[in-house]
Structure formats: structure tokens, C-alpha cells
Amino acid sequence: MTPSLVLNTVLPRFITDLAVELRGNHQITRGINEAIANGDEDAIATFHTGTLAAALTQRGLFQRSDEIVAYAQRVKEHDGAMDRFHAVFRYCTDPK
């Protein structure tokens, strides 16, 4: 791989991909932090992976994914519906 190929193609794509990952995980974490701050016991018990770990490491990605699934299961079990789950992750679809 030539240096110009790296500078003109690979590096910009890497930076763009990294920015997308950080933004997406930040939006997820934003909802999680709000749920925790509002005393959501299921969120408090379930979420432990930080934004950077989820965005930058494979282990963090898998842990965050497992936490989201576990949270969905807990919410469904306790509420019988998924409204609270969707409220926590609303920033993923509506960044306002």
C-alpha cells in the first residue's frame, strides 16, 4: 500500500468510521445515562460498558450488545411491554 493511498483513501475512511461509531455509541449512552439518572433499576443493574469501550473495542461492542439484549428482556419481563426500552434508545432514531 502506497503512502498516498493511505493518506487519500484509508485514513479518511478510518476517521469517518470512527466518528460514526463514537456518535452512535454516544447516543446509546446518552439514553442509558438518562435512564440511570431517573432511577431505572433495570438500567442500573444491566449497563456497565462505557462509550469508548463499546465504540473502540470488540469486547466492548459485544458487552454493550449483550447488555442491550439483557435490558430488553428485563423490561419486557417487568413491564410486559417495550415502551420503556424504546424511550431509552430514542436518541438512536431521533437525535434531538
N, C-alpha and C positions, 0 to 999 in steps of 0.2 A: 504494500500500500504506500503510495507516494505521500509526501508531506502535504502537497496541495490538495490531494483528495481528502485527507484527514481534516484539514482546515476548512475546506469548502463544502464538504458533504457530511462526514461522520460527526464532527464536533457540533455543528448547528443542530443536527437531528438529536444528538445526545442531550443537548441543553434544552431543546423543546420538549423532549420526552420527560426529562427530569422535572421541568416546570409543570407539566400536565400532572405527573404523579404527585408532586407536592401540593398542588392546588386541590386535586381530588381528595387526597387524604386529609388536607386541612379542612375541607368542607365536611367530611365524615366526622373528624374530631370535634369540630365546632358543635355539631348536633349532639354528640356524645357528652361533651363538657356541659352543655345546657341541661341535658337530662340529669346528669350527676348533680349539678348545682341546684336543680329543682327537687332533689331528693328521690329520684327514681332508683329504688332499691335494686331492681334488676340490672340497671346500667352500672350501678356501683359495684355489684357483685361480679359482673361479667367483663367489663372493659379494663384492660391493663396495658395494651400496646400503644406506644406513642406515635405521633405523626411521622417523625423521621424514620423510626424503625419500620413502620408499615410501608413507607414510600421508598426506602433505600435498601432494604434487606429482604431476601427471600423468606427468611424465618419470620420476620415481622409481618410480611404480606400474608403468610399462611396463618399466623397467630391472629391477626386482625380479621381475616376471613372466618376463622373458627369462632371468634368472639361474636361476630355479627350473626352467624347462624345460631349460636347458643342464645343470644339475646332474643332473636326472633322466636325461638322455641319457648323461652321463659315468658315472653309477652303473650304469646298465644295460649299458653297454659294458664297464666294468671288472669288474663282479660277475656279470653275467648274470642278475641278479635285482634286485628293487626293495626288499629288506628294509632296507638302509641308508637309502634315501630316506625310507621310511615312519618309520623310527626318528628321523630328524632332525626331521620335521614332526609328530611325535606330539602336541606341545602344541596343535596346531590342532584336534585332535579330543578330546584328554584333557588339560585344563588343570592337572592335578595335578602 
